[in-house]
């Protein structure tokens, strides 16, 4: 990132928004110079503008970061998650970690409008729709005597590469949402093309908690 544009992004991240005049004073640039940099940042999706209401005359524009701009800053969620997993295991052992894993999975389970009496097909469709609302590319299909759900993108890539607990959480999470026990048969973190969850139609339903 060019230095002046990075300064603009840093200022917007700290102060949430700014006008061309404010940025000009910060950077010792003319309004035209500031607008040129903002134009590039807008084209690249880092910032967006809105009109400042309540002013007499032509409304001034205020600039702020987009979600893409926010995401350009490092977020150490993976380090935090791995540290928490290690600490739980160290203090409470494998049984304690398994208990926490199941609890986290239940918290991640998104309620759907599917009735308890819904068919396995209806549950699979509701599950994949819920995953897609979280930004996960997912679909499902019948394979023999089972329904198979495919996660084409990993929801926890950085954690899953170093800690199998992330995959354990996903197995429990999808089992809870589907109401059927999932079997993880392939995994992106293990080098496979997608994460594959097999739900045998003959399996005993997972009890709701």
Protein Blocks (a to p, Z undefined) as FASTA:
>chain_A
ZZklmmmmmmmmmnopacfklmmmmnopafklmmmmmmmmmmnopaccdddehiecjddd
dddddfklmmmpccfklmmmmmmmmmmmmmnojmlmmmmmmmmmmmmpccdfbdfkbcfk
lmmmmmmmmmmmnopacddddehjaccdddfbdfblmlmmmomklmmmmmmmmmmmnopa
cddfbdfknopabdcddddfkbccdddZZ
